[in-house]
């Protein structure tokens, strides 16, 4: 089993000692970048990769299932990943942790998250969270660009498969229109809805 920890090289120096952390929080508070509560909790700045929406979609294509870390039972979490999790938890980096995985071939991802605002936190808006990629484990460790490429290709293949199914349905109507007309005349419902998802999207 291989493990990849996704700590950003540019931010490793943000792992601060107590004195520097106090200065950091004081300045962040003065500039309005954190609340008094956050400063008092001595939050350490995140040193892991922040995922934008496009990155999240590609990773979700690879790992569509998710579970809170403490409820995850699909595979054994390696020591290195547990150490990264403990580091994040001890330093109050994130408000929560999830494991994203594929139910067939897990190759899981450890994701940390924070609410994007006080309002989101108060109302528990799960769709308004900033997410961070902490670690991955499984058959092979990959750099983030490689994961993005895999996610892109999986989305493309699923889209092509669905488009081919829709095209096959159309071709059958064109080749055998009499069958469909007879069904309509007989009062049978004909479903020619070519959407592949309930919300009318292809993917």
C-alpha positions in Angstrom: 0.0 0.0 0.0 1.3 3.5 -0.9 0.6 6.7 0.8 0.7 10.3 -0.5 0.6 13.3 1.9 -0.4 16.5 0.0 1.3 19.2 2.1 2.0 22.3 0.0 5.7 23.1 -0.1 5.1 26.8 -0.2 3.2 26.7 3.1 5.3 24.4 5.2 6.9 27.3 7.0 3.4 28.2 8.3 3.8 25.5 10.9 4.6 28.0 13.6 6.0 27.9 17.1 3.8 29.2 20.0 5.3 32.8 19.8 5.0 33.1 16.1 1.5 31.6 16.1 0.4 34.2 18.7 1.8 37.0 16.4 0.1 35.4 13.4 -3.3 35.2 15.1 -3.0 38.7 16.5 -2.2 40.2 13.1 -5.0 38.1 11.4 -7.5 39.4 14.0 -6.3 43.0 13.5 -6.8 42.6 9.8 -10.2 41.0 10.2 -9.0 37.7 8.8 -10.2 35.6 11.7 -12.5 36.0 14.7 -11.5 36.3 18.4 -12.7 32.7 18.9 -10.4 31.4 16.2 -7.4 33.3 17.5 -8.1 32.0 21.0 -8.2 28.4 19.6 -4.7 29.0 18.2 -5.6 27.8 14.8 -2.6 27.0 12.7 -2.9 28.0 9.0 -3.7 25.2 6.7 -0.6 23.7 5.0 -2.6 21.4 2.7 -4.0 21.8 -0.8 -7.2 23.8 -1.0 -9.6 22.3 -3.5 -11.6 24.5 -5.9 -14.9 23.4 -7.3 -13.4 21.9 -10.4 -10.8 19.9 -8.4 -13.5 18.6 -6.1 -15.7 17.4 -9.1 -12.7 15.5 -10.6 -11.8 13.9 -7.2 -15.5 13.1 -6.6 -15.6 11.3 -10.0 -12.8 9.0 -8.6 -14.2 8.8 -5.1 -18.0 9.3 -5.2 -18.6 7.8 -1.7 -17.9 9.7 1.5 -17.9 9.1 5.2 -17.0 11.0 8.3 -13.5 9.9 9.3 -14.6 8.3 12.6 -17.3 6.2 10.8 -15.1 5.0 8.0 -14.6 1.2 7.9 -14.0 0.4 4.3 -10.2 -0.1 4.6 -7.4 0.3 7.1 -6.1 3.8 7.5 -2.3 3.8 7.3 -0.1 5.1 10.1 1.2 8.0 8.0 -2.4 9.2 7.3 -3.4 8.9 11.0 -0.3 11.0 11.8 -1.3 13.7 9.3 -4.8 13.6 10.7 -3.5 14.0 14.3 -1.3 16.9 13.3 -4.3 18.7 11.7 -6.5 17.9 14.7 -4.0 18.9 17.3 -3.5 22.2 15.5 -7.2 23.0 15.0 -6.7 23.3 11.2 -10.1 22.0 10.2 -13.6 21.8 11.7 -14.2 18.3 10.3 -12.7 15.4 8.3 -14.1 13.1 5.7 -12.9 10.1 3.8 -13.8 10.1 0.1 -13.6 6.7 -1.6 -14.8 4.4 -4.4 -16.9 1.5 -3.1 -15.4 -0.9 -5.7 -11.7 0.1 -5.4 -11.4 2.5 -2.5 -8.0 4.3 -2.9 -9.4 6.8 -0.4 -8.7 10.5 0.1 -8.5 12.2 3.5 -10.3 15.6 3.3 -10.3 18.4 5.9 -13.0 21.1 5.8 -13.9 24.4 7.3 -17.1 26.5 6.9 -16.6 29.4 4.6 -18.3 32.0 6.9 -19.8 32.4 10.3 -23.3 32.2 8.8 -22.5 28.9 7.1 -21.2 27.6 10.5 -24.3 28.7 12.4 -26.7 27.3 9.8 -24.5 24.2 9.1 -24.5 24.7 5.3 -22.7 21.6 4.2 -22.4 23.0 0.6 -20.5 26.1 1.8 -17.3 24.5 3.0 -13.7 25.0 2.0 -12.2 21.6 1.5 -8.5 20.5 1.7 -6.8 17.4 0.3 -4.6 16.0 3.1 -3.7 12.4 2.0 -4.4 9.5 -0.3 -3.6 5.8 0.1 -4.1 2.7 -1.9 -2.5 0.8 -4.8 -0.4 3.8 -6.0 0.4 7.3 -4.7 -0.2 10.0 -7.2 0.6 13.7 -7.5 -2.5 16.0 -7.7 -2.2 16.7 -11.4 -2.3 12.9 -12.1 -5.4 12.6 -10.0 -7.0 15.5 -11.8 -6.3 13.8 -15.2 -7.8 10.5 -13.9 -10.9 12.3 -12.7 -11.2 14.2 -16.0 -10.9 10.9 -18.0 -13.5 9.2 -15.8 -16.0 12.0 -16.3 -15.4 11.9 -20.0 -15.9 8.2 -20.3 -19.1 8.3 -18.2 -20.4 11.1 -20.4 -19.6 9.2 -23.6 -21.3 6.1 -22.3 -24.5 8.0 -21.5 -24.4 9.8 -24.8 -24.1 6.4 -26.6 -27.1 5.0 -24.7 -29.1 8.1 -25.7 -28.0 7.8 -29.3 -28.9 4.1 -29.4 -32.4 4.9 -28.1 -32.8 7.5 -30.9 -31.6 5.2 -33.6 -34.1 2.5 -32.5 -36.9 5.0 -32.9 -35.7 6.0 -36.4 -35.2 2.4 -37.5 -38.4 1.0 -36.0 -40.9 3.9 -35.9 -43.9 1.6 -36.5 -43.4 -0.2 -33.3 -43.5 3.1 -31.3 -46.5 4.4 -33.3 -48.5 1.2 -32.6 -47.7 1.5 -28.9 -49.0 5.1 -28.9 -52.2 4.1 -30.8 -52.7 1.2 -28.3 -52.5 3.7 -25.5 -49.2 2.6 -24.1 -46.9 5.3 -22.7 -43.8 5.9 -24.7 -40.8 7.2 -22.9 -38.5 9.1 -25.2 -36.9 11.1 -22.5 -33.2 11.1 -23.4 -32.0 12.6 -20.1 -29.7 10.4 -18.2 -30.2 12.0 -14.8 -33.3 13.3 -13.0 -32.0 16.9 -13.1 -31.7 16.7 -17.0 -28.0 16.8 -17.0 -25.7 14.4 -18.7 -23.2 14.3 -15.8 
